[in-house]
Amino acid sequence: MIERPRYMEWLERWKDEPVIKVITGLRRCGKSSILELFRQHLSAQGVSNDNIVSINFESLDEEYPLKAKPLYDYIVQSLGHGLNYVLLDEVQHVENFERAVDALALRDDVDLYITGSNAHMLSGELATLLTGRYVELRMLPLSFAEFRSAWDEGVSTEVLFMRYLNYGGMPYIVRLNDDESIADYLGGVFSTIIVKDIATRHPRMNMRSFNKTAAFLADNIGNISSQAKISRGLTNDGGKVSATAVAEYVNALLKNYLLFRAERYNIKGREYLETLEKYYLGDLGFRFWLLGKTKQDVGRCLENVVYLELLRRYRSVAIGKIGEREVDFVASDQAGPHYYQVSQTVMESATLERELSALQSIRDDYPKTLLTLDRIGSSDHNGIKQKNVIDWLLEA
């Protein structure tokens, strides 16, 4: 099982705190595995099995109650003396699960952890019931550092990075070696999301138009977009889809973590802008499945990889606007903003000048970094650090 240290540290930090730990993320990104790793961690710390209740609602190993009150009664009957760790995986399969979660959260002898594969879990009644009583861990597929750790040190890191750019970071694909097997596996994952999580919830949705919209977005990673602009792009490609329909499709992709929206941020005015956001994929494997290997665009895919990594490391990530220039990413945490530019290469002086100019126009002292695939070149441009993106991804 691949270690996920950042997520394990988060779980350990919130362990025994009187709030519900809610783990969300794309299907098959590793939520069940992290709960299993955490269960093993609890056992290694000396927690008795009598004080660990672990249920996966997609497992067929045992039949569990799928209604709120019977599930609550089942869990309470399973509790041991003292504090109990209750781990509920894919709890959204339980009818009115919000009631069971709320009731368990009120007990002093329960430390509760739940997972779910779409953002609907934290919308509506559950969010209302649990206001101020939960913390969310948003899981993503494997980072490149985690992906690299699954392979022997003798395997070229550069070769593995190109594989990561092509196929994404879904944990299971590290076991697969050929395009056909990877495409089959990813097809199963994403088809399940589309059929089970999207089509079921939106029975009147035109799935042909939905798939065209998803493919268009996958082919336009990191382009400044609006729903009207996406609609026009689809029309130009011969597939007429209204802006209203595009809005519905984009929302479904966002809700199921297949897509992320990066808002624009006015760096000088310190405010978010309401129009012309960018979209990035929750995993590049979705792009491979939709478009195939022949449509690979290293520059776009590199930007997507950096965006996801910034989501792992920072509290928020936006795209920056400074005058007429654009900064690829403004990543913020409690220490303030960190500005990033991403370019496949800056070996040509004109490209280097263009990429640096946006960062140079920012009149503050917060960190500024240029990430490229280049292995040669200056590492410092008057305070702007230039780093190889692979080395940066492997930093602790």
C-alpha positions in Angstrom: 0.0 0.0 0.0 1.5 3.4 -1.0 2.2 5.7 1.9 0.3 9.0 2.0 2.3 10.9 4.6 0.6 14.3 4.2 -2.9 12.8 4.8 -1.7 10.6 7.6 -0.2 13.6 9.4 -3.6 15.4 9.0 -5.5 12.5 10.5 -3.0 12.2 13.4 -3.3 16.0 14.0 -7.1 15.8 14.3 -7.2 12.5 16.1 -9.2 12.6 19.4 -10.4 16.1 18.7 -14.2 16.6 19.2 -15.0 17.2 15.5 -16.0 14.9 12.7 -13.3 14.2 10.2 -14.8 14.3 6.7 -12.6 12.9 3.9 -13.8 13.7 0.4 -12.3 13.2 -3.1 -12.5 11.5 -6.5 -13.6 7.9 -6.6 -10.6 5.5 -6.3 -8.2 8.3 -5.3 -7.3 6.4 -2.1 -9.8 7.3 0.5 -10.5 3.7 1.5 -6.7 3.0 1.6 -6.0 6.0 3.9 -8.7 4.8 6.3 -7.2 1.4 6.3 -3.7 2.9 6.9 -5.2 4.9 9.7 -6.8 1.8 11.2 -3.4 0.1 11.2 -1.9 3.1 12.7 -4.4 3.1 15.6 -3.7 -0.6 16.2 0.1 0.1 16.2 -0.5 2.7 18.8 -2.2 0.1 21.1 -5.9 0.8 20.4 -7.8 -2.4 20.9 -9.8 -3.8 17.9 -12.8 -3.6 20.2 -12.5 0.2 20.1 -12.3 0.4 16.3 -15.5 0.2 14.2 -14.6 0.2 10.5 -17.3 -0.1 7.8 -16.9 0.1 4.0 -20.4 0.5 2.5 -19.2 -0.6 -0.9 -17.8 -3.9 0.4 -19.6 -7.1 0.0 -17.8 -8.8 2.8 -20.6 -8.1 5.2 -24.1 -6.7 5.0 -24.4 -3.4 6.9 -27.6 -1.4 7.7 -28.2 1.1 4.9 -30.7 3.3 6.8 -29.8 5.8 9.5 -31.4 4.5 12.6 -30.5 0.8 12.1 -26.9 1.8 11.3 -26.7 4.0 14.4 -28.0 1.1 16.6 -25.6 -1.4 14.9 -22.6 0.9 15.6 -23.6 1.7 19.2 -23.9 -2.1 19.9 -20.4 -2.6 18.5 -18.7 0.1 20.7 -16.2 -1.0 23.3 -15.5 0.7 26.7 -13.8 4.1 26.5 -13.1 6.1 23.3 -14.0 4.4 20.0 -12.8 5.2 16.6 -15.6 4.9 14.0 -14.5 4.8 10.4 -17.4 5.0 7.8 -16.2 4.6 4.2 -18.5 5.9 1.4 -21.2 6.7 3.9 -23.4 8.5 1.3 -24.8 5.0 0.4 -26.8 5.1 3.7 -30.3 6.5 3.4 -30.5 9.7 5.5 -26.9 9.1 6.6 -26.8 12.7 7.9 -29.0 11.7 10.9 -26.7 8.8 11.8 -23.6 10.9 11.5 -25.1 13.7 13.6 -26.2 11.3 16.4 -22.8 9.6 16.5 -21.0 12.9 16.6 -23.0 13.8 19.8 -21.5 10.9 21.7 -18.5 11.4 24.0 -17.3 7.9 23.3 -17.0 8.2 19.5 -14.2 9.8 17.4 -15.8 9.8 14.0 -14.3 9.6 10.5 -16.4 9.5 7.3 -15.6 9.5 3.6 -17.6 10.2 0.4 -17.0 10.5 -3.3 -18.9 13.6 -4.2 -19.4 17.1 -2.9 -23.1 16.5 -2.4 -22.2 14.8 0.8 -21.2 18.2 2.3 -24.1 20.1 0.8 -27.6 20.6 2.2 -28.7 18.9 5.4 -25.3 17.5 6.5 -23.5 20.8 6.3 -26.4 22.5 8.2 -26.4 19.8 10.9 -22.6 19.8 11.3 -21.9 23.6 11.0 -18.8 24.2 13.1 -18.5 20.5 14.1 -16.4 19.1 11.2 -13.1 19.5 9.4 -12.6 18.4 5.8 -9.7 16.6 4.3 -9.9 16.9 0.5 -8.0 14.0 -0.9 -6.4 14.0 -4.4 -4.9 11.2 -6.4 -1.2 10.5 -5.9 1.2 13.3 -5.8 4.3 12.8 -8.0 6.3 12.2 -4.8 3.9 9.4 -3.7 3.8 8.1 -7.3 7.6 8.0 -7.4 7.8 6.1 -4.1 5.9 3.2 -5.6 8.8 2.4 -7.9 12.4 1.2 -7.4 15.0 3.8 -7.2 16.7 2.4 -10.3 13.8 3.5 -12.5 14.4 6.9 -14.1 12.6 9.7 -12.4 12.2 11.6 -15.7 10.7 8.5 -17.3 8.2 8.1 -14.4 7.3 11.8 -14.6 6.3 11.5 -18.3 4.2 8.5 -17.4 2.6 10.6 -14.6 1.9 13.4 -17.1 0.3 10.8 -19.5 -1.8 8.7 -17.1 -2.3 10.7 -14.0 -2.0 9.6 -10.4 -4.8 7.1 -9.7 -3.1 4.7 -7.2 -4.0 1.4 -9.0 -2.3 2.4 -12.3 1.2 1.9 -10.8 0.4 -1.8 -11.1 -0.3 -1.5 -14.9 2.3 -1.4 -17.6 0.6 -0.8 -21.0 -1.7 1.8 -22.5 -4.5 -0.6 -23.1 -4.7 -1.9 -19.6 -4.5 1.6 -18.2 -7.2 2.9 -20.5 -9.4 0.0 -19.5 -8.9 0.7 -15.8 -9.4 4.4 -16.1 -12.5 3.8 -18.3 -14.0 1.7 -15.6 -13.3 4.4 -12.9 -14.6 7.3 -14.9 -17.5 5.5 -16.4 -18.6 4.5 -12.9 -18.5 8.2 -11.9 -20.4 9.3 -14.9 -23.1 6.5 -14.7 -23.4 6.0 -11.0 -22.8 9.5 -9.6 -23.8 11.9 -12.4 -26.3 10.2 -14.7 -28.2 8.7 -11.8 -28.5 12.1 -10.1 -29.3 13.9 -13.4 -31.5 11.4 -15.3 -32.5 14.0 -17.9 -29.0 15.1 -18.7 -27.9 14.7 -22.3 -24.9 12.4 -21.7 -23.6 12.8 -25.2 -23.4 16.5 -24.8 -21.9 16.1 -21.3 -19.1 13.9 -22.7 -18.4 16.4 -25.4 -18.2 19.2 -22.9 -15.9 17.1 -20.6 -13.6 16.3 -23.6 -13.5 20.0 -24.6 -12.5 21.0 -21.1 -9.8 18.3 -20.9 -8.4 19.6 -24.2 -8.4 23.2 -22.9 -6.7 22.8 -19.5 -5.7 26.2 -18.1 -7.4 28.3 -20.7 -9.3 31.3 -19.4 -12.9 30.3 -19.8 -16.5 31.2 -19.2 -19.6 29.1 -19.7 -20.5 31.2 -22.8 -16.9 30.8 -24.1 -17.1 27.0 -23.6 -20.4 26.9 -25.4 -19.0 28.9 -28.4 -16.0 26.6 -28.5 -18.2 23.5 -28.6 -20.3 25.1 -31.4 -17.2 25.8 -33.4 -16.2 22.1 -33.0 -19.6 21.1 -34.4 -21.3 20.2 -31.2 -23.9 22.8 -30.2 -24.4 23.0 -26.4 -26.1 26.0 -24.7 -24.4 28.0 -22.0 -27.1 26.8 -19.6 -26.3 23.2 -20.3 -22.6 23.8 -20.0 -23.2 25.3 -16.6 -25.0 22.1 -15.5 -22.2 19.9 -16.9 -19.4 21.9 -15.3 -21.2 21.8 -12.0 -21.6 18.0 -12.2 -17.8 17.6 -13.0 -16.9 19.9 -10.1 -19.2 18.1 -7.6 -17.5 14.8 -8.4 -14.0 16.2 -8.3 -13.3 15.5 -11.9 -12.8 19.2 -12.4 -11.5 22.1 -10.3 -12.2 25.8 -10.8 -9.4 28.3 -10.3 -10.8 31.8 -9.8 -9.0 35.0 -11.0 -7.4 37.2 -8.3 -6.5 40.8 -8.7 -3.1 41.0 -7.0 -2.9 44.7 -6.8 -6.5 45.2 -5.7 -6.4 42.1 -3.4 -9.8 40.9 -4.5 -11.3 38.0 -6.5 -12.8 38.6 -9.9 -16.1 37.2 -10.8 -15.5 36.3 -14.4 -13.1 34.3 -16.7 -11.9 31.5 -14.4 -9.7 28.6 -15.4 -10.5 24.9 -15.1 -8.1 22.0 -14.2 -8.7 18.3 -14.1 -8.9 16.3 -10.8 -6.6 13.8 -12.5 -4.8 13.7 -15.8 -5.9 10.1 -16.3 -9.3 11.6 -17.2 -7.7 13.5 -20.0 -6.0 10.3 -21.3 -9.3 8.5 -21.2 -11.2 11.2 -23.0 -8.6 12.2 -25.6 -6.0 9.5 -25.8 -2.2 9.7 -25.8 -2.0 11.4 -29.1 -3.6 14.6 -27.6 -0.9 15.1 -25.0 0.2 18.6 -24.5 3.1 18.7 -22.1 2.7 22.4 -21.3 -0.9 22.2 -20.3 -0.5 18.9 -18.4 2.5 20.4 -16.5 0.3 23.3 -15.4 -2.4 20.9 -14.3 0.2 18.9 -12.2 1.4 22.1 -10.5 -2.1 23.3 -9.8 -3.0 20.0 -8.0 0.3 20.0 -6.1 -0.4 23.6 -4.9 -3.9 22.4 -3.7 -2.1 19.9 -1.6 0.3 22.4 -0.1 -1.7 25.6 0.3 -5.1 26.6 1.7 -6.2 28.3 -1.6 -5.0 28.5 -5.2 -6.1 31.2 -7.7 -4.8 32.6 -11.0 -3.3 36.0 -10.7 -3.9 39.2 -12.6 -1.5 42.1 -12.3 -2.4 44.9 -14.8 -2.5 43.3 -18.2 -0.2 40.4 -17.2 -1.2 37.1 -15.8 0.5 35.1 -13.0 -0.2 31.4 -13.4 -0.9 30.8 -9.7 -1.3 32.7 -6.4 -1.1 30.1 -3.7 -2.0 31.3 -0.2 -1.8 30.1 3.4 -1.4 31.6 6.8 2.0 33.0 5.8 0.5 34.9 2.9 0.7 34.5 -0.9 3.3 32.7 -3.0 3.4 33.4 -6.7 4.2 30.8 -9.3 4.8 30.8 -13.0 5.0 27.5 -14.9 6.6 27.0 -18.3 7.8 23.8 -20.0 11.1 25.6 -20.9 12.6 29.0 -20.7 15.8 28.3 -22.6 14.8 31.0 -25.2 15.5 34.5 -23.8 12.1 35.8 -25.1 10.3 33.1 -23.2 12.3 33.7 -20.0 11.6 37.4 -20.2 7.9 36.9 -20.7 7.6 34.5 -17.8 9.6 36.7 -15.4 7.9 39.9 -16.4 4.6 39.1 -14.6 6.4 38.2 -11.4 8.7 41.2 -11.6 5.6 43.5 -11.8 4.4 42.4 -8.4 5.5 45.0 -5.8 5.6 43.0 -2.6 8.2 40.8 -0.9 6.3 37.5 -0.9 8.0 34.5 -2.5 8.0 34.2 -6.3 9.0 31.0 -8.1 9.4 30.0 -11.8 8.9 26.2 -12.4 10.2 24.6 -15.6 11.4 21.3 -16.9 14.8 22.8 -17.6 17.9 21.3 -15.9 20.1 24.2 -16.7 19.7 28.0 -16.2 19.9 30.5 -13.5 18.4 29.5 -10.2 17.8 33.1 -9.1 16.5 36.2 -11.1 16.8 39.1 -8.7 14.9 37.3 -6.0 12.7 35.1 -8.3 13.7 31.5 -7.8 13.8 29.2 -10.8 13.4 25.5 -10.0 13.1 22.3 -11.9 9.5 21.3 -11.5 10.3 17.6 -10.9 12.7 18.5 -8.1 10.1 20.8 -6.7 7.4 18.1 -6.8 9.7 15.8 -4.9 10.4 18.3 -2.1 9.1 17.3 1.3 
